[in-house]
Amino acid sequence: MKVSRILSTLLGGTLLLAAGMTLGAPGPGGEDDAVATQNLDDYNAPYDGRYHFFRVVYTPQSRFGGFGRRGEREPSWAHDYPRAERNFLRIVDETTFVGPLTDGSNILRLDDPRIFRFPVAYIVEVGDWSPTDAEVEGLGEYLQKGGFLIVDDFGTEWELSNLQYHLDRAIPGARLELLDQSHEIFDSFFRIDPSLVVPPYIRDIRGRGAPQFYGVFEDNDREKRLVAIINFNNDIAEYWEYSDRGFYPIDLSNEAYKLGVNYVVYALTH
């Protein structure tokens, strides 16, 4: 499926998908959803000062930390890569003046000093995340120096506890605070009612209930900067990845895109 433009109707806050511009072009090597773990730099774009999507790479703590795709095992950190971010970056480019790099994504470990070039980080499947001491130290420095973390694609209390444990390692005493519609991140670009966000069908089938949004605040002070947003019982990148495939209703994909745009705008303005 192709789309000619991605239009933003700002008064209504609605994204309209209509037919001509290709979303989800083939990844490196010419194949969608390709993942290379041998040399990650083959997949990274040279830094040029623009906003680049930065996805966190980690070693899964479980030997089953992956899932099949085209007969291969895909690591947990790579769920929805690279189609999700490629589609999302085109939405950011069409609806804002951020001016992102739209034809690439950076995948880096948290102990890589290059992470400080990128103000927004994205991590998934945190139930399988067990960072090293060096990675935890890198994350703590990143968040305290102005970085912003988006946590996505998980939905059990155990996974939430695992995330809390490692965030506490990165920033001792860090608390996960439940967010509601009153927080400005839900009105930083599009006005969003988070209670109306519907998780992808796989989450709904598992009966885990409605999505919840948690935040980590600087110094645990709700009046200060939000340093992390946590999409609990949700997977907004699932919508991003398949928005041009007809798997999900357009209105639900739009809400997922609007959330992502708000996260980036909030991060770049705080």
N, C-alpha and C positions, 0 to 999 in steps of 0.2 A: 504494500500500500504506500502511495506517495502523497505528500502534502505540499501544496504550492506556497502557503504562508502559514505562520502561526501568529494569529492576531490577538492582541490584548484589548478587550473592551473594558477600560479602566473603571467606568462608572458602575458597571455590573460586576466587575471582577471576574469575568469569564474568559477563558481561553478557547478560541475556536480553531479546530483543525479542519483545514480544507485542502483539496488535491492539487502536487507539483514539486515540492522540495523533498528530497529523500532523507528520511530519518534512518539511523542505524546502518550507515554505510559499512562495508566490510572492514574488519579490523586488520591489524598488522598481518602481513602474509596473505591478505586477500580473503580471509575466512572470518565470518561473524563469530564473536564470542571466543576467539582464540586467546589462550593464556600461556605465556612462556614463563617458566620459573627458573630457567637456567641463567638467563642474563636479562634482568629486569630493565636495564638501561636501554635495551633494544626497543622498549615500549614507551620510553619517556621522551617528551619533547624538550628541546633546549629552553632554558629559562629566558623569557623576553620581556618581563615586567608586567605582562597581562595576567588576568585571573586564569589560573589553570586548575582543573579538577585534580585533587590529590586524594588518592585512595590508599589506605594503610594496608601494607603487606605484613603478614605474620605467619609463623609456623604453627599449624593447628596442633592443639595439645592431644587430640585423639588421632590414632592412626586411621580412623574412619572419617576424619575431618574433611570430607569432600563429597561430591555427588557426581553421577555420571552425566556426560554430555558427549555425544558422538563417540561413544565407546571409551572415553577417557575419564579419569578422575580429576575433578576440578577442585582446587583448594577452597576452603571456606571463605577466605578473604575475597575471592574472585566472583562471588555470586552476583550475577547480572552484568559482569564486566565483559566487554567494554560498551555494549549497546546502551546500557542505562545512562551512563554519563555522556555518551555522544549525543543521544537524543535530548537529554536535559540541557546540555550546553547550547544547543540550538534554540531551545526555549528561552534561556537566559539572554542569548544574543538578540532574539526577536523582541523581547518584552522590556528590556532594560538598556541602560547606557553603560553597563559594566564592561562590555567589549571583551568577552572571554576568548581564549583559544578554543575553537570549536572542533578541531580535527585531531585531538589527542587528549591523553589523560596521563597523569603521573602516578606511578605506583612505587611507593617508598616504604622502607621500614622506619620505625620511630626513632631508631638510633642513628639515622642518617642525617648529618647536619644540614642537608639541603631542604629538609622539611620547613625550615624557617623562611624559605622563599615563598611559601604558599600559606595564605592566612586561614584557609578552611580545609579541614581534613574530614574524610569520610571513612567509616569502618562498619563492617557488617559481621553477622554471625558471632557475636561476642561470647556466646556460650562455649565456643571453641578457642577462645583467645586466652593465651597464657604468656604475656610478654616477659622478656628477660629484664633483669635489673637495668641494663643499659637502655632498653626501649622504654621502660617506665620513667627513667630519669629524663629521657628525651621528651616524652609526652608532658611531664610536669613542667619542664622549661618552656615547651611550646605554648601550653595553655596560659602560663603566668606571664609570658612575654607578648600576649595579644592574640594567640592562635585560638581557633574555634573548632570544636569537634562535633560532627554529626554522627550519631550512632543509630543504625538502622537494621532491620531484618532479624528480629528475635522476638520470642514471645512466651517464655516460661519464667517463673519466679527464680528458678535455679540460675538461669542465664542472667537475670537481673542482679542476683547476688554476686555472681562472678564478675560482672561489670563493676559493681560497687566496690568489690575487694580490690580490683586493679586500679580503679580511679583513686582509691584511698592510698594505694602505694605511690601513685604519681603526685597527688596533692593530699598529704595527711590531713584527715578530718573532713575531707570533701563529702558533702551530703547531696543526695538526689532529692530534689524538691519537685513535687507534683505541680504542673503548670495548668492554668485554665485560660479561658479566652481573654482575660484581662491583661495578660502579658503582651508587651509590645511586639514580640517576635511574630505574633499572629496578625499584626497590622503594620508590619514594616514596609510592605509594598502592596500586597493584596490583603484585603480584610477577610480573615478566615475564621470560621467557627469550628474549632477542633473537635467538638462533640459530634459533628456531622461527617467526620472523616471515617470512611469504611475501609477496613483492611482487605487485602487481596483474598480471594475466595479460599485459599489454602488455610489461612489463619482462621477464617470464619468456620470452616468445616471442623477444625480441631476444637471448637467450642471454647476458645480462650477469652471471649468477651470483647468489649470495645477497646480500641487503642487508647493508650494513655501517653502523655508527654511529660517527661521529666527534664529538669534542668539542673546544671551545676553552676552556682554563682561564685564570682570572685569573693573570697573571704566569707563564703556562705551567707552573704548579705544580699537579700532580694532586691535591694535598691541599687546594687552595683551590676557590672557587666555579666551577662550570661556567657560562660566559657564553653558549655557543651549543651546540646539538645539531644534528647534520647527518645527515639520513636519505639516505645514499648508495645508489643503485640501489633506490630505493623511492619510494612515492607514497601515504602514508597517507591523504591527503585524498581520493584517488580512492575509497577505501573509504567515507569519510565521506559523500561526495556521493551515492553510489549504494546506500547501505545499506538504503534503503527501496524500491529498485527491483528487487531480486532478481537483480542481475547477478553478485554474488559470494556465496560461502558465508557464513553468519552468523558462524561461528567466526573467519573471517579478518577480517571487519569488526570483530568484538569486539576482536581484538588491536590493530587500528589505533586504535580508540577508547581502549583502555587506555593505549597509548603516549601519545596526546595528553593524556589526563587526568594521567598521570604527569609529563609535561613542564610542564604548568601548575602542578601542586601543587609540584613541585620549585622552579620559578621564583619562586612566591609565598612560599616558605618559606626561601629562601636569598638 
